């Protein structure tokens, strides 16, 4: 008996690490002072950039979107998903990404598949000015089926204390700006998979006329990073509050930044819901309120800004006005 016969292939794990080391190193900046493979990763914070630095961290998972990736045999997009998701989470507090770490728990290590996942991680890290400084690859055949895996990411960023976005200054008369999503992002896949695979009996390669593309392409669309769009606005202190629309949808996430005594009035007709969401709603006979709780419905990020700043932001971005702030008891109200 040996470890490989028990289900863990150390050689495959080492081969995978050899394939992904150059990918991770392609994201390194001068602040990274350890190589991949150390017991801990060292990152030197450049204090000259920050007056009163506050570290902001977040961790999340791609969730069951990885099962769609497995069915489609396409693993390079989920790495981008988890990085962009985590970047967006800390961006809501005004923080810029510094470094990222990943965790891959898997039933069987296939080095080429791990390489594809990390290609996505590295690409998104480069796009978001973030260093992929370490991670963990755990082969656990007793916990995961052969082709199953879980992808988790942890990010650390930094913001000056005086620039922290908290939502505390949101007040009556402020405007809600919605930024479009690229699809489901990384939420609602348990419901979506139930609809398309169990109820509609579709396959990943099934061509969907309403979407003008194969099903897997629509479901695996990369979770959008709002960092390039919002960084210039944050630098100019134009953002009073940011809500990343993830699990719980608009009502579940927007309420997290609205102060007591204020209501966010969201006008549904102010944006066109993308066809993917309509397709899922009709295919699963899903109630509209449930759709807005399970999915982002085409809005991936909401910014709260002064009415006087809204016009210039609309001219510089593809945002649209989707509502406003008034005095009220209920934090989020749809009309």
ROMAR-595348 format. One line per 2 residues: number of its first residue (from 0); for each residue x, y, z of N, C-alpha, C, O. Coordinates in steps of 0.1 Angstrom, whole numbers. Example, Ala and Ser with C-alpha at 12.3 -4.5 7.8 and 13.67 -1.06 7.14 Angstrom:
0> 132,-57,78,123,-45,78,132,-33,78,142,-33,85; 128,-22,71,137,-11,71,129,0,79,134,11,80 $
END
This chain:
0> 8,-12,0,0,0,0,9,12,0,19,13,7; 5,22,-8,12,35,-7,2,46,-10,-10,44,-11 $
2> 7,59,-9,-2,71,-10,-10,71,-23,-22,75,-23; -3,68,-34,-10,68,-47,-21,58,-48,-32,61,-53 $
4> -19,46,-42,-30,36,-42,-41,40,-33,-53,36,-35; -38,48,-23,-48,53,-14,-56,65,-21,-67,68,-16 $
6> -51,70,-32,-58,80,-39,-51,94,-41,-57,102,-48; -39,95,-35,-32,108,-36,-19,106,-44,-11,98,-40 $
8> -18,113,-56,-7,112,-64,3,124,-62,1,134,-68; 13,122,-54,22,132,-51,30,137,-63,32,149,-65 $
10> 33,128,-72,40,132,-84,32,141,-93,37,151,-99; 19,138,-94,10,146,-102,9,160,-96,8,170,-103 $
12> 8,161,-83,7,173,-76,20,182,-79,19,194,-81; 32,175,-78,44,183,-81,45,187,-95,50,198,-98 $
14> 40,179,-104,40,183,-118,31,195,-120,34,204,-128; 19,195,-114,10,206,-115,16,219,-110,15,230,-116 $
16> 23,218,-98,30,230,-93,41,235,-102,42,247,-104; 48,226,-109,58,230,-119,52,237,-130,58,247,-136 $
18> 40,233,-134,33,240,-146,28,254,-142,28,263,-150; 23,256,-129,17,268,-125,27,279,-120,23,290,-119 $
20> 39,274,-116,48,284,-110,51,296,-119,50,307,-115; 54,294,-132,56,305,-141,44,314,-143,45,326,-145 $
22> 32,308,-142,20,316,-143,18,325,-131,15,337,-133; 21,320,-119,20,328,-107,30,339,-108,28,351,-104 $
24> 43,336,-112,54,345,-111,51,357,-122,57,368,-120; 43,354,-132,40,365,-142,32,376,-135,31,387,-142 $
26> 26,374,-123,18,384,-117,26,392,-106,21,401,-101; 39,387,-104,47,393,-93,50,408,-96,53,412,-107 $
28> 51,416,-85,56,429,-86,68,429,-77,72,419,-71; 75,441,-76,87,442,-67,84,440,-53,93,439,-44 $
30> 71,441,-49,67,439,-35,67,425,-31,67,422,-19; 67,415,-40,67,401,-37,81,397,-35,89,398,-44 $
32> 85,392,-23,99,389,-20,101,374,-17,112,371,-11; 91,365,-20,94,351,-19,89,344,-32,81,350,-39 $
34> 95,333,-35,91,325,-46,80,316,-43,77,314,-31; 73,311,-53,62,301,-51,69,288,-45,79,284,-50 $
36> 63,283,-34,68,271,-28,72,273,-14,75,263,-7; 73,285,-9,77,287,5,65,284,14,53,283,9 $
38> 67,282,26,57,279,36,47,290,37,35,289,40; 52,302,36,44,314,36,49,324,26,61,323,22 $
40> 40,333,21,44,342,11,46,356,17,38,361,25; 57,363,13,60,376,19,57,387,9,61,386,-3 $
42> 51,397,14,47,408,6,51,421,13,46,423,24; 59,429,7,64,442,13,55,453,9,54,457,-2 $
44> 48,459,19,38,470,17,46,483,15,54,487,24; 44,489,4,50,502,1,42,513,9,32,518,4 $
46> 47,517,21,40,526,29,40,541,24,33,549,28; 49,543,14,49,557,8,37,560,0,34,572,-2 $
48> 29,550,-4,17,552,-11,5,555,-3,-5,560,-7; 6,552,11,-6,554,19,-2,562,31,8,561,37 $
50> -11,571,35,-9,580,47,-13,572,59,-5,571,69; -25,566,59,-30,558,71,-36,545,65,-48,544,63 $
52> -27,536,62,-31,524,54,-40,515,63,-38,512,75; -51,510,57,-60,500,63,-60,488,53,-63,490,41 $
54> -57,476,58,-58,464,50,-72,459,50,-79,459,60; -77,455,38,-90,450,36,-89,436,30,-82,435,20 $
56> -96,427,35,-95,413,30,-108,407,28,-119,411,33; -109,397,19,-121,390,16,-118,376,11,-107,374,5 $
58> -127,367,13,-125,353,8,-139,348,2,-149,351,8; -138,341,-8,-150,336,-15,-147,324,-23,-136,320,-25 $
60> -158,318,-28,-157,306,-37,-164,308,-50,-174,316,-51; -160,301,-60,-167,301,-73,-181,294,-72,-190,296,-80 $
62> -182,285,-62,-194,278,-60,-196,267,-70,-187,262,-76; -209,264,-73,-212,253,-82,-210,257,-97,-213,249,-106 $
64> -205,269,-100,-202,272,-114,-191,262,-119,-190,260,-131; -183,257,-109,-172,248,-113,-178,235,-119,-171,229,-128 $
66> -190,232,-116,-196,220,-122,-200,222,-136,-199,213,-144; -204,234,-140,-206,238,-154,-193,237,-161,-192,232,-173 $
68> -182,242,-155,-169,242,-161,-165,227,-164,-159,224,-175; -168,218,-155,-164,204,-157,-172,198,-168,-167,191,-177 $
70> -185,201,-169,-194,196,-179,-189,200,-193,-190,193,-203; -185,213,-194,-181,219,-206,-166,216,-209,-161,219,-220 $
72> -159,210,-199,-145,207,-201,-137,220,-204,-129,220,-213; -140,230,-197,-134,243,-199,-131,249,-185,-140,253,-178 $
74> -118,250,-182,-114,254,-168,-107,267,-167,-103,271,-156; -105,274,-178,-97,287,-177,-105,299,-172,-99,309,-168 $
76> -118,298,-173,-126,310,-169,-129,311,-154,-130,322,-149; -130,300,-147,-134,300,-133,-123,307,-125,-126,313,-114 $
78> -110,306,-129,-100,313,-122,-101,328,-123,-99,335,-113; -105,333,-134,-108,347,-136,-120,351,-127,-120,362,-121 $
80> -130,342,-127,-142,345,-119,-139,348,-104,-143,358,-99; -131,340,-98,-128,341,-83,-120,353,-80,-122,360,-70 $
82> -110,356,-89,-102,368,-87,-111,381,-88,-110,390,-79; -118,382,-99,-126,394,-101,-137,395,-90,-140,406,-86 $
84> -143,384,-86,-153,385,-75,-146,391,-63,-152,400,-57; -135,386,-59,-128,391,-47,-124,405,-48,-125,413,-39 $
86> -119,409,-60,-115,423,-62,-127,432,-61,-126,443,-54; -138,428,-66,-150,436,-65,-155,438,-50,-159,449,-46 $
88> -153,427,-43,-158,428,-29,-150,438,-21,-156,446,-13; -137,438,-22,-129,448,-14,-130,462,-21,-128,472,-14 $
90> -133,463,-33,-135,476,-40,-146,484,-34,-146,496,-34; -156,476,-29,-168,483,-23,-164,492,-11,-172,500,-7 $
92> -153,489,-5,-148,497,6,-137,507,2,-130,513,10; -135,508,-11,-125,517,-17,-111,511,-17,-101,518,-20 $
94> -109,498,-15,-96,492,-14,-91,487,-27,-99,482,-36; -78,489,-30,-72,484,-42,-64,471,-39,-58,470,-28 $
96> -65,461,-48,-59,448,-45,-44,449,-44,-37,456,-51; -39,441,-35,-24,439,-33,-20,425,-37,-12,423,-47 $
98> -26,415,-31,-22,401,-34,-33,392,-32,-43,395,-25; -32,380,-38,-43,370,-39,-37,356,-36,-26,353,-40 $
100> -45,348,-29,-41,334,-27,-53,325,-31,-65,329,-28; -50,313,-36,-61,304,-41,-60,291,-33,-50,287,-28 $
102> -72,284,-33,-72,271,-27,-80,262,-37,-91,266,-41; -74,251,-41,-81,242,-50,-82,228,-43,-72,222,-41 $
104> -94,224,-39,-96,211,-34,-102,202,-45,-112,207,-51; -97,191,-47,-100,183,-59,-100,168,-56,-93,163,-48 $
106> -108,161,-64,-108,146,-63,-96,139,-69,-91,130,-63; -92,144,-80,-80,138,-87,-72,149,-94,-78,156,-102 $
108> -59,151,-91,-51,161,-97,-48,156,-111,-41,146,-114; -52,164,-121,-48,163,-135,-40,176,-138,-46,186,-140 $
110> -27,175,-139,-19,187,-140,-23,197,-150,-23,209,-148; -28,192,-162,-32,201,-173,-44,209,-169,-46,221,-173 $
112> -53,203,-161,-65,210,-157,-62,221,-147,-68,232,-147; -53,217,-138,-49,227,-128,-42,239,-135,-44,250,-131 $
114> -34,236,-145,-27,247,-152,-38,256,-159,-36,268,-158; -48,251,-164,-59,259,-170,-65,268,-160,-68,280,-162 $
116> -68,262,-148,-74,271,-138,-65,282,-134,-70,293,-132; -52,279,-132,-43,289,-127,-40,299,-138,-36,311,-135 $
118> -41,295,-151,-40,305,-162,-50,316,-160,-47,328,-162; -62,312,-157,-73,322,-154,-70,331,-142,-72,343,-142 $
120> -65,324,-131,-62,332,-119,-51,342,-123,-52,354,-119; -41,338,-130,-29,347,-133,-34,358,-142,-30,370,-140 $
122> -42,355,-152,-46,365,-161,-54,376,-154,-52,388,-156; -64,372,-146,-72,382,-138,-63,390,-128,-66,402,-126 $
124> -54,383,-122,-45,391,-113,-37,401,-120,-36,413,-115; -32,398,-132,-25,408,-140,-34,420,-143,-30,432,-143 $
126> -46,417,-147,-55,427,-152,-60,436,-140,-64,447,-142; -59,431,-128,-63,438,-116,-52,444,-108,-54,447,-96 $
128> -40,444,-113,-28,449,-106,-26,441,-93,-23,448,-82; -27,428,-93,-27,420,-81,-17,409,-83,-16,403,-93 $
130> -10,406,-72,0,395,-73,-6,382,-68,-11,381,-57; -4,371,-75,-8,358,-71,4,352,-64,13,346,-70 $
132> 4,353,-50,16,350,-43,17,336,-37,27,332,-31; 6,329,-38,6,315,-32,-8,309,-32,-17,315,-37 $
134> -8,296,-27,-21,289,-27,-19,275,-22,-9,272,-17; -29,267,-24,-29,253,-19,-37,244,-29,-48,248,-33 $
136> -30,233,-32,-37,223,-40,-38,210,-32,-28,204,-28; -51,207,-29,-53,195,-20,-61,184,-28,-72,187,-32 $
138> -55,173,-29,-61,161,-36,-68,153,-25,-61,147,-16; -81,152,-25,-89,145,-15,-99,136,-21,-111,140,-22 $
140> -96,124,-26,-105,115,-33,-116,110,-24,-127,106,-29; -114,110,-11,-125,106,-2,-135,117,1,-146,114,6 $
142> -132,129,-3,-141,141,-1,-148,145,-14,-160,149,-14; -140,145,-25,-145,149,-38,-146,137,-47,-138,128,-46 $
144> -156,137,-56,-156,127,-67,-144,130,-76,-138,140,-75; -141,120,-85,-129,121,-93,-128,135,-100,-117,140,-100 $
146> -138,140,-107,-137,152,-115,-142,164,-107,-141,175,-113; -146,163,-95,-151,174,-87,-139,183,-82,-129,177,-79 $
148> -142,196,-81,-132,204,-74,-139,216,-69,-150,220,-73; -132,223,-59,-137,235,-53,-126,246,-55,-114,243,-53 $
150> -130,258,-58,-120,269,-61,-124,280,-52,-134,286,-53; -115,283,-43,-117,294,-33,-105,304,-34,-94,300,-37 $
152> -108,317,-32,-98,327,-32,-98,336,-21,-109,339,-15; -87,341,-17,-86,351,-6,-78,363,-11,-67,361,-18 $
154> -83,375,-9,-76,387,-14,-73,396,-3,-80,397,7; -62,404,-4,-58,414,6,-56,427,-2,-48,427,-12 $
156> -62,438,2,-60,450,-5,-58,461,6,-57,458,18; -57,474,1,-53,485,10,-61,497,6,-63,500,-6 $
158> -65,505,16,-71,518,14,-67,528,24,-64,524,36; -65,540,21,-62,550,31,-75,552,39,-86,552,34 $
160> -73,554,52,-84,555,62,-94,566,58,-106,564,58; -88,577,53,-97,588,50,-105,586,36,-114,593,33 $
162> -101,576,29,-107,573,16,-116,561,17,-122,557,7; -118,555,29,-127,543,30,-141,547,26,-147,557,30 $
164> -147,538,18,-161,539,14,-169,531,24,-167,519,25; -179,537,31,-187,530,41,-202,531,38,-210,523,44 $
166> -206,541,30,-220,543,29,-227,552,39,-238,556,38; -219,557,49,-224,565,60,-229,578,56,-238,584,62 $
168> -224,583,45,-227,597,40,-239,597,30,-243,607,25; -244,585,27,-255,584,18,-267,591,23,-271,589,35 $
170> -274,600,15,-285,608,20,-295,610,10,-294,606,-2; -306,616,14,-318,619,6,-313,627,-7,-306,637,-5 $
172> -317,622,-18,-314,629,-31,-302,623,-39,-300,627,-50; -295,614,-32,-284,607,-39,-290,598,-50,-302,595,-50 $
174> -281,595,-60,-285,587,-72,-279,573,-72,-268,572,-67; -287,563,-76,-282,550,-78,-277,548,-92,-285,550,-101 $
176> -265,544,-94,-260,541,-108,-257,526,-109,-250,520,-100; -262,520,-119,-261,506,-121,-250,503,-132,-251,509,-142 $
178> -241,493,-129,-231,489,-139,-235,475,-143,-237,466,-135; -235,473,-156,-240,460,-162,-231,448,-158,-219,450,-157 $
180> -237,437,-157,-230,424,-155,-227,418,-168,-233,422,-178; -219,407,-168,-216,400,-180,-225,387,-181,-223,379,-190 $
182> -233,384,-171,-241,372,-170,-244,369,-155,-246,378,-148; -244,356,-152,-247,352,-138,-236,356,-128,-238,356,-116 $
184> -224,359,-133,-212,361,-125,-209,348,-117,-206,338,-123; -210,348,-104,-207,336,-97,-218,332,-87,-215,326,-77 $
186> -230,336,-90,-241,333,-81,-253,328,-88,-256,331,-99; -261,320,-81,-273,314,-86,-272,302,-94,-282,298,-101 $
188> -260,296,-94,-258,284,-103,-265,272,-99,-268,263,-107; -268,270,-86,-276,258,-82,-289,259,-88,-294,248,-93 $
190> -296,270,-88,-309,272,-94,-308,271,-109,-316,264,-116; -298,278,-115,-296,278,-130,-294,264,-135,-300,260,-145 $
192> -285,256,-128,-282,242,-133,-295,233,-132,-297,225,-140; -303,235,-121,-315,228,-120,-324,230,-131,-331,221,-136 $
194> -325,243,-136,-334,246,-146,-329,240,-160,-337,234,-167; -317,243,-163,-312,240,-177,-309,225,-178,-312,219,-189 $
196> -304,218,-168,-300,204,-170,-311,194,-165,-312,184,-171; -318,198,-154,-328,188,-149,-342,191,-155,-349,181,-159 $
198> -346,203,-156,-360,206,-161,-360,206,-177,-368,200,-183; -351,214,-183,-351,216,-197,-343,205,-204,-344,204,-216 $
200> -335,197,-197,-328,185,-202,-318,190,-213,-316,183,-223; -311,201,-211,-302,206,-221,-288,201,-218,-285,196,-207 $
202> -279,202,-227,-265,198,-226,-256,211,-227,-261,221,-232; -244,210,-222,-236,222,-223,-234,228,-237,-233,240,-238 $
204> -234,219,-247,-231,223,-260,-244,227,-267,-244,231,-279; -256,226,-261,-269,229,-267,-269,244,-271,-266,253,-263 $
206> -273,246,-284,-273,260,-289,-287,266,-285,-297,260,-287; -286,278,-279,-298,285,-274,-301,296,-283,-294,306,-283 $
208> -312,295,-291,-315,306,-301,-317,319,-294,-313,330,-300; -324,320,-282,-326,332,-276,-313,339,-271,-313,352,-270 $
210> -303,332,-270,-290,337,-265,-280,339,-277,-269,345,-275; -282,333,-288,-273,333,-299,-260,327,-296,-250,331,-301 $
212> -260,317,-287,-247,310,-284,-250,297,-277,-261,295,-272; -240,288,-275,-242,276,-268,-244,279,-253,-240,289,-248 $
214> -251,270,-246,-255,272,-232,-243,274,-224,-242,283,-215; -232,265,-225,-220,266,-217,-213,280,-218,-208,285,-208 $
216> -213,285,-230,-207,298,-232,-214,309,-224,-208,318,-219; -227,308,-224,-235,318,-217,-233,317,-202,-231,327,-195 $
218> -233,304,-197,-232,302,-183,-218,304,-177,-216,307,-166; -208,303,-186,-194,304,-182,-188,318,-184,-176,320,-183 $
220> -196,328,-189,-192,341,-191,-185,346,-178,-190,344,-167; -173,353,-180,-165,356,-168,-171,367,-160,-176,377,-165 $
222> -170,365,-147,-175,375,-137,-167,388,-140,-154,388,-139; -174,399,-142,-167,412,-145,-160,418,-134,-165,418,-122 $
224> -148,423,-136,-142,432,-126,-145,446,-129,-144,451,-140; -149,453,-118,-153,467,-119,-141,477,-115,-143,489,-115 $
226> -130,470,-112,-118,478,-108,-114,488,-118,-112,500,-115; -112,485,-131,-108,495,-141,-118,506,-143,-114,518,-145 $
228> -131,503,-141,-141,514,-143,-142,523,-131,-143,535,-132; -141,517,-119,-144,525,-107,-132,531,-101,-133,541,-93 $
230> -120,526,-103,-108,532,-97,-107,547,-99,-104,554,-90; -108,552,-112,-107,566,-114,-118,574,-106,-115,585,-101 $
232> -130,568,-104,-140,575,-97,-137,575,-82,-140,585,-75; -132,564,-77,-128,563,-63,-116,573,-60,-116,579,-49 $
234> -107,574,-69,-96,583,-67,-100,597,-66,-94,605,-59; -111,601,-72,-117,614,-72,-127,616,-61,-134,626,-60 $
236> -129,606,-53,-138,606,-41,-153,609,-46,-160,617,-39; -157,603,-57,-170,605,-62,-180,595,-57,-192,596,-59 $
238> -175,584,-51,-184,573,-47,-187,574,-32,-178,574,-24; -200,574,-29,-204,574,-15,-207,560,-9,-206,557,3 $
240> -211,551,-18,-214,537,-14,-213,528,-26,-217,532,-37; -209,515,-24,-208,506,-35,-214,492,-30,-211,488,-19 $
242> -222,486,-38,-228,473,-35,-225,464,-47,-229,466,-58; -218,453,-43,-214,442,-53,-226,433,-53,-229,427,-43 $
244> -233,431,-64,-245,423,-65,-242,409,-67,-240,404,-78; -241,402,-56,-238,387,-56,-249,379,-50,-261,383,-53 $
246> -247,369,-42,-258,361,-37,-268,370,-29,-263,377,-20; -280,368,-32,-290,377,-25,-295,388,-35,-305,394,-32 $
248> -289,389,-46,-293,399,-56,-293,413,-52,-286,416,-42; -300,421,-59,-300,436,-55,-306,438,-41,-300,446,-34 $
250> -317,432,-38,-323,435,-25,-314,431,-13,-313,438,-3; -307,419,-15,-299,414,-4,-286,421,-2,-280,421,9 $
252> -281,428,-13,-267,434,-12,-268,449,-11,-260,455,-4; -277,455,-18,-278,470,-17,-282,474,-3,-277,485,2 $
254> -290,467,4,-294,471,18,-282,471,28,-283,478,38; -271,464,24,-260,464,33,-252,477,34,-245,479,44 $
256> -255,486,25,-248,499,25,-257,511,28,-252,522,28; -270,509,29,-279,520,31,-281,523,45,-284,514,53 $
258> -279,536,50,-279,539,64,-294,538,69,-303,538,61; -295,537,82,-308,537,88,-315,550,85,-309,561,85 $
260> -328,549,82,-336,561,79,-336,565,64,-343,575,61; -329,557,56,-329,560,42,-334,548,34,-333,536,39 $
262> -340,550,22,-345,540,14,-339,541,0,-338,552,-6; -334,530,-6,-330,530,-20,-342,526,-29,-347,515,-27 $
264> -346,535,-37,-358,532,-46,-352,528,-59,-346,536,-67; -354,515,-63,-348,509,-75,-360,508,-85,-370,502,-83 $
266> -357,514,-97,-367,513,-108,-364,502,-117,-354,503,-125; -372,491,-117,-369,480,-126,-368,483,-141,-359,477,-148 $
268> -377,492,-145,-377,494,-160,-365,503,-164,-365,506,-176; -356,507,-155,-345,516,-159,-334,509,-167,-325,515,-172 $
270> -334,495,-167,-325,488,-175,-332,476,-181,-342,471,-176; -326,471,-192,-331,459,-199,-325,447,-193,-313,445,-194 $
272> -333,438,-188,-328,425,-182,-323,417,-194,-330,414,-204; -310,412,-193,-305,404,-204,-313,391,-207,-319,386,-198 $
274> -312,386,-219,-320,374,-223,-317,362,-215,-326,354,-213; -305,360,-210,-302,348,-202,-311,347,-190,-316,336,-187 $
276> -314,358,-183,-322,357,-171,-337,355,-175,-344,347,-168; -342,360,-186,-355,358,-190,-357,343,-194,-367,337,-192 $
278> -346,338,-201,-346,324,-205,-347,315,-193,-355,305,-193; -340,318,-182,-340,309,-170,-354,311,-163,-359,301,-158 $
280> -359,323,-162,-372,325,-156,-383,317,-162,-391,311,-156; -383,318,-176,-394,311,-183,-392,296,-182,-401,288,-181 $
282> -379,291,-183,-376,277,-183,-379,270,-170,-383,259,-170; -378,278,-159,-380,272,-146,-393,277,-139,-396,273,-128 $
284> -401,285,-147,-413,291,-141,-410,297,-127,-417,295,-117; -400,306,-127,-395,312,-115,-402,325,-112,-403,333,-121 $
286> -407,327,-100,-414,340,-97,-404,351,-98,-392,350,-95; -409,363,-102,-400,374,-104,-393,379,-92,-381,382,-93 $
288> -399,379,-80,-392,382,-68,-381,373,-65,-370,377,-60; -383,360,-68,-372,350,-66,-361,352,-75,-349,351,-72 $
290> -364,356,-88,-353,359,-97,-344,371,-92,-332,370,-93; -350,381,-86,-342,392,-82,-335,389,-69,-325,396,-65 $
292> -339,379,-62,-331,374,-50,-320,365,-53,-310,364,-47; -322,357,-64,-312,346,-68,-301,351,-77,-290,346,-77 $
294> -305,361,-86,-296,365,-97,-294,380,-96,-301,388,-90; -283,385,-104,-281,399,-104,-289,406,-114,-290,419,-114 $
296> -296,399,-123,-306,404,-133,-300,415,-142,-307,423,-148; -286,414,-144,-280,423,-154,-273,435,-148,-266,442,-155 $
298> -274,436,-135,-267,447,-128,-257,441,-118,-261,435,-108; -244,442,-120,-234,436,-112,-228,444,-101,-222,439,-91 $
300> -229,458,-102,-224,467,-92,-233,479,-92,-237,484,-102; -236,484,-80,-244,496,-78,-236,507,-71,-230,504,-60 $
302> -235,519,-76,-228,530,-69,-238,540,-65,-247,543,-72; -236,545,-53,-244,556,-48,-236,569,-49,-225,570,-43 $
304> -241,579,-56,-233,592,-58,-242,604,-56,-254,603,-56; -235,615,-54,-243,628,-54,-249,630,-67,-244,627,-78 $
306> -261,636,-67,-268,639,-80,-259,648,-89,-260,646,-101; -252,657,-83,-244,666,-91,-232,659,-98,-227,664,-108 $
308> -228,648,-92,-217,640,-98,-221,630,-109,-213,625,-116; -234,627,-108,-239,616,-117,-237,619,-132,-234,609,-139 $
310> -239,631,-136,-238,634,-151,-224,631,-156,-223,625,-166; -214,636,-149,-200,634,-154,-197,619,-154,-190,614,-162 $
312> -202,611,-144,-199,597,-143,-206,590,-155,-200,581,-161; -218,593,-158,-225,587,-169,-218,590,-182,-218,582,-191 $
314> -212,602,-183,-205,605,-196,-192,597,-197,-188,594,-208; -186,593,-186,-173,586,-186,-175,570,-186,-165,563,-189 $
316> -186,565,-182,-188,551,-181,-201,546,-188,-208,554,-194; -203,533,-188,-215,528,-193,-226,526,-183,-236,518,-185 $
318> -225,533,-172,-235,532,-161,-248,538,-165,-249,545,-175; -259,534,-158,-272,540,-160,-278,543,-147,-276,536,-137 $
320> -287,554,-146,-294,557,-134,-305,546,-132,-313,545,-141; -305,540,-121,-315,529,-118,-323,532,-106,-332,524,-102 $
322> -321,544,-100,-329,548,-88,-323,559,-81,-315,566,-85; -329,561,-69,-324,572,-60,-326,569,-46,-332,559,-42 $
324> -321,578,-37,-322,576,-23,-333,586,-17,-332,598,-21; -342,581,-9,-351,590,-2,-351,586,13,-346,576,17 $
326> -358,595,21,-360,591,35,-370,580,36,-380,581,29; -368,570,44,-377,559,45,-372,549,55,-361,549,60 $
328> -381,539,58,-378,529,68,-373,516,61,-364,510,67; -378,512,49,-374,500,42,-362,504,34,-362,513,25 $
330> -351,496,35,-338,500,29,-338,499,14,-332,507,7; -345,489,8,-345,487,-6,-360,485,-10,-367,476,-5 $
332> -364,493,-20,-378,493,-25,-378,492,-40,-371,501,-46; -384,482,-46,-385,482,-61,-398,489,-65,-409,488,-58 $
334> -397,496,-76,-409,502,-82,-409,500,-97,-418,505,-104 $
END
